[in-house]
C-alpha cells in the first residue's frame, strides 16, 4: 500500500517506497542535482498510527567513504495533522548533521551524486518535536553567524575599495624627486576623511571579525 508520496516539480508523483523494516521506508529520486525543493505527503490511503509522525530524510552516496556508504540529513516531518510539507534540499546535504539510521538501504544504483534517496522513519511525535527544536536552534545560530560573516566581508571589501580611491602614487623614501624616482609606492593621505576616528573604530571592528580579508593589503600614511 502506497502510504507516502514525493513530488519533484515537472515530474510524475512517486509513491514507490520500499519497506526495509517496520517503520522504515525509502525511495530513489533520479537526477536531482539541480532540484531545490521537494514535496512529501501522505497519500491518504492509510493514516499514520496515533501520536506517530514521519521524519523525512535525504541522502546522497558518500563519495569520500565509497558508494556503499550513505549519509542522511533530516529535513523535517509530516503527520496526520500535517499531511504534506515542502522541503528545501539543494543545500541540506552539506549543512545538516547526518544520521546513519536506515539499515537496509546500502545498495543503490547511482551515477555520482545525481541521484538521492528519500528516507522516512516513523517515530513518536513527541520525539520528533524535541528533535525539531534542537535542529531549529542549531539552524538559527548558524544562520546568524553566516549572516554576520557575510555582512562583515562585504563591508570590509567596500571600505577597502573606498579607501583605495584616495591613494596617491609617490616616490619611495629616499627618492624625493618624482622625475628621477625608479620605484613608486601607494600612499594614503592622513588628512583624508576616511581616516577619522569613527572610521578607524569601524575598521578596527572589521579587522576583529574578518582579519583574513585584509591579507596582502597595506597602506602607508603620509602627511602633506
N, C-alpha and C positions, 0 to 999 in steps of 0.2 A: 504494500500500500504506500503510495507517494504522499507522505505527510508534509514534506518540505519542498520548496521550490526556490530557484535562483533566477534572477533576470539580469542580463547584461544588455544595455541599450543597443537596439538594432539586431538582436538575435532572438532565436526561439527560447521559450522558457525551458529551463532544465529542472527535471524532477527525479532524475535517475540516481538517487542517493544509494550508496551501498551501505549495508549494515555490517559493521565489523564485530561488535558485541553489543549487548543490551545498552542502549543509551548513547552509542557512538555511530555517527554517520559521516560519510564523505562523498563528494562528487568532484569531478575534474573539470576545470574551466580551461579551454584551449585558447592560445594566442591572445593573452590579455596584457601584453607588455604595455599597451597604451590605454588600458582601461583605468579610469579614475574612480568610478563608483559602481556598486552592485546593489541589488535589492534581494533580500532574503525574506521569505514569507511562509506562513502556514497555509497549506492548500485548502484546509477546511474539511478534508475527508475524515480526519480523526483529530480531536483536540488532544492537547498535552495533558498528562495526569495533573490533578490538583496540586497547586503550590510548586509546580515544576516549570522551569524555564529552559530555553535552548540557547546555550552560549555559542556564538559564532566565531570561528577561527579561519584564518587563511594561511597558506603555506606555499613557499617555493622550495625546490630542492636546494640543499646547501652545496654550493659549488666548492667551498673550501673543504668540507668534510666528505664530499663524494655524493653522487646522485642518489644513493640509497638513504641518505640522512636527511630528515625533514625538520624544519624549524617552524613552529607555529606561533602566530601572532593573534591576540584576542581583539576582535572587532567590536563586540557588544553582545546583545542578546535579543531574542524575541520571546513572546509568551502568549497565552490565551488572551490576556488583556492588551497586549501589543503584538498583534499577529504579523506585522511586517515592519521592516526598517531598511533605511538606505545607509550603506556603509561606504566610507572613503577608503580605497585600497591602494591607491597609487604610491603612497609613501610609507605605508604602515610597516612593510617588511623590514625596513632599516631603523625604525624609530621605536617600536614597541618591544617590550620584553617578550621572549619566546617561551613557549610551553610545549614540551615534548610529551604529549598525553595520548595520542592516538596510536594504539599498539598494532593495528592490523593494516596500516596504510603505507608500508615502506616501499612496496613495489609500485612504480609509477613510470609510465612510458612518456617521457617528455623530451623536448628538444631544447637544451639550455634551460633558461628560466622563462620561456614564453608561456608555459602552462603553469597552472596553480591548482591546489586543492582547496576546496571549501570544506571545513570540518564542523560538525555540530555535535555538541556534548550536552546531554540532558543533566541538569543539576537542580538542586533546591533553589527556589527564588531568593531565599534569604542569603545563601552563599553567593549567588550571582551579584546581588545588590551590594554586598560588602566588598566584593572584588571590584565592582564598578566604581565605588567611592575611592578606592585606592588608586585605580587607574586614572580617574578624573583628576585627582590631586597631583599625580605624577605628571600627567599631560599638561596641566595648568602651570606647574612650576617650571617645567622645561620650556613651555611656550613663552613664559615671561623672560627667562634667561636668553632665549634665542632672539626675542624682540629687542631686548636691551643691547645685546651684542651687535645686531644688525644696525640699530639706530646709531650706536657709537661709531661703528665703522664708517657709515655714510657721512656722519657729521664730521669725522676726522678727515676724511678724504676731501670734503668740500672746504674745510678750514685750510688744509694744506694747499689746495689749489688756489684759494683766495689769497693766502699769504704769498705764494709764489708769484702772483701777479704784480707784487710790489718790489720784487727782487731787481737789483741792478747789477750790471756786469762791470767790475773794476779790476785793475791790476792787483795781483797778489802782493802781500807785504814785501818791501824791498825793491819793487818795480813801480816806482811812483809815476813815471811818465807812461800814459796810455799808448802813446805813439810808438814807444820802443819796447813796451812790455811784450813778453813772449807767452806769458801764462796769465789768463784771466780767471776770475772766480765770481761766484754769485754772492751778493751781499744783500742784506735786508736792512733798510734804514730803521734806526732805533726810534725815530720820531713818528714812525708810521702808526696810524690809529689802530691798526690791527694788533699792536703790542701794548695796548693799555692794560691796566691792572685786571680789569674784568676779563679781558681776552686771555691773559696769561692764566688766570684761575681756571677758565674753561678748558684751556689747553692742558693744564695740569690734570684735571679730572679725566680728560680723554686719554691722556697718557697712562693714567692708572688703570682704566678699563680696557685699553686696547693698545698696549705698547708695541706689539708686533707690527701694527700698521705703519709705524714710523721707521721701521728698519731701513737703513740706507738713505734716510732723508736728514739733512742737517743744514743749518743756516748759521752764518756768521753775522753778528750785529755790528754795524758801523755807524758812527755819529758824523754827520756832516750838515 
